[in-house]
């Protein structure tokens, strides 16, 4: 018998293309043989296992400070963690934030990492048009569309969403601009690694401010800071938050501890002006599961108070070393075929555009690397599949009806986070083989 699905449920019965691709690869993944540059996992060596163990012991041993840590918690987040986050942001001047700015903003903890905050936006805000960069965070774009939102992709340049393109696209909406729900931008873009410049960050807030005044209602801007704490290029401009300059109270920042501590902790937070929107987000957290696991929040509080500076230094040193080595490997193996390379200064992605080689799943390049050409001399050796390489095709990252749809068929995101450097360099050599041996 058939179930009656919601529109979201109907859209969710068909797995997204990137999910199908990754699932197919993972089902037969061979450790030490196949190379996964598609997964967005952090490097295992960056996870502070000893410190996590210490933090859990400290939480369990101090029930006076960490009250009822293994019970349910409040939906807005642990008071200890919120206080620790505030101290962390101001002590290290994250984004240049000062105590006065942080004190007048509300800070809440998501139910299950930053992803749960992004998901909550789609429940508490009325569906409409979401202004985002192109390429954009493909997982969230697909989620938005399943929830009934329309994504307006604005092609990016080296500083973020390109301003002339933004104005052109807003003007082309005409009266439909009244249906804009919010702006969303990942400040170190996933997938492209493009870092949103401080000037562009303010220009986007300015565009949303003007639009809000014209429409007579708030059009918020959500800055997703997922990779900002992984700014490892010593020559890069430090990020500077727009929160102190937000005249209308429409700027929000979504932060996470996943990339610097451990993804499995699922610790994400939202900071922005207090008001009905924040109340609705807290209620959504309550509806989703009362709160994020309280003992994990308390562990995060302990780590922020006791070892975060050392952890940040170690993590960023590790990613810097890998970024430089992989960047050299890209030039060595793929240089003659590259049209553009982005990333490598923050986070753990490079985004490559090949000059005239397709990277989409139907391309000879992709089939060579996944050993699905159907030609035994390419796919197999001694009856076994040769080493396989997976990446995220740019076709999945750009808006399928946007300005970059054609260019996306020659693009790919590769991660230097999870795999070790020698294996990444080997994958790049295999990519060169795939280009020089089309089958």
FENQUICOR-V316732 format. One record per run of one state. SS is the DSSP state (@ for helix, = for strand, . for the rest). FROM is the first residue (numbers start at 1). TO is the last residue. Records with the same first field share a line. If there is no record, write none. Layout:
SS->FROM-TO + FROM-TO
This chain:
.->1-6 + 13-16 + 28-34 + 37-43 + 47-48 + 62-78 + 92-93 + 97-98 + 105-105 + 110-112 + 125-128 + 135-137 + 147-149 + 158-159 + 162-162 + 187-187 + 189-194 + 196-197 + 216-219 + 225-227 + 232-242 + 246-250 + 257-262 + 266-267 + 273-275 + 290-293 + 307-307 + 344-345 + 347-348 + 355-363 + 371-375 + 382-383 + 386-388 + 391-391 + 398-404 + 409-410 + 416-420 + 437-439
@->7-12 + 17-27 + 44-46 + 49-61 + 79-91 + 94-96 + 99-104 + 113-124 + 138-146 + 163-179 + 198-215 + 228-230 + 243-245 + 263-265 + 276-289 + 294-306 + 308-337 + 364-370 + 376-379 + 394-397 + 405-408 + 421-436
=->35-36 + 106-109 + 129-134 + 150-157 + 160-161 + 180-186 + 188-188 + 195-195 + 220-224 + 231-231 + 251-256 + 268-272 + 338-343 + 346-346 + 349-354 + 380-381 + 384-385 + 389-390 + 392-393 + 411-415
